[in-house]
Amino acid sequence: MLWIVLAIVAIIAVFLIVSYNSLVTMRQRVKNAWSQIDVQLKRRYDLIPNLVNTVKGYATHERETFEKVTQARNMAINASDVNEQAGAENMLSGALKSLFAVAESYPELKADSNFRQLQEELSNTEGKIAFSRQFYNDTVMKFNTAIQRFPMVLIAGMFGFHKESYFNLDEESGAREAVKVEF
């Protein structure tokens, strides 16, 4: 009888260890997916001042647009969590649309090789950001599903695992539309 009780306790212990390690692995994947978004966003933030300066050379009287882009970029850089980051990114996307609308009015700017190169780099970065967001949200979905399913919900509750936030776009901001970077 003692061996049966010990066997049951051992099976439960192994199950708890394997389940806990599985949740830790999933949580780390969520963090890794977020860091991939962060890398691409930092690249985007690095490109924006160069793009603004290039456009400024041709459109000096569009100061308000440049200030909005700079302000939105700074808010995005300083965002502290996923929801705040998503809101800041929505604002930045809108500001970039305004910047590209300004650039539409300047044919000499559209012909500038530096501007075209920056456009292409930003376009590539936007694609990488979209892929990273999708990967992050898929990873969050797997993690959130795992911690809500029985019996993992019991283990997740015991060890303090909580749902992660999705990286959602604000529908009202028009952020679901791609930033147009070709002229």
Sequence and secondary structure as in RCSB ss.txt:
>XXXX:A:sequence
MLWIVLAIVAIIAVFLIVSYNSLVTMRQRVKNAWSQIDVQLKRRYDLIPNLVNTVKGYATHERETFEKVTQARNM
AINASDVNEQAGAENMLSGALKSLFAVAESYPELKADSNFRQLQEELSNTEGKIAFSRQFYNDTVMKFNTAIQRF
PMVLIAGMFGFHKESYFNLDEESGAREAVKVEF
>XXXX:A:secstr
 HHHHHHHHHHHHHHHHHHHHHHHHHHHHHHHHHHHHHHHHHHHHHHHHHHHHHHHHH TT HHHHHHHHHHHHH
HHT  SHHHHHHHHHHHHHHHHHHHHHHHT HHHHH HHHHHHHHHHHHHHHHHHHHHHHHHHHHHHHHHHHHST
THHHHHHHHT          GGGTTTS      
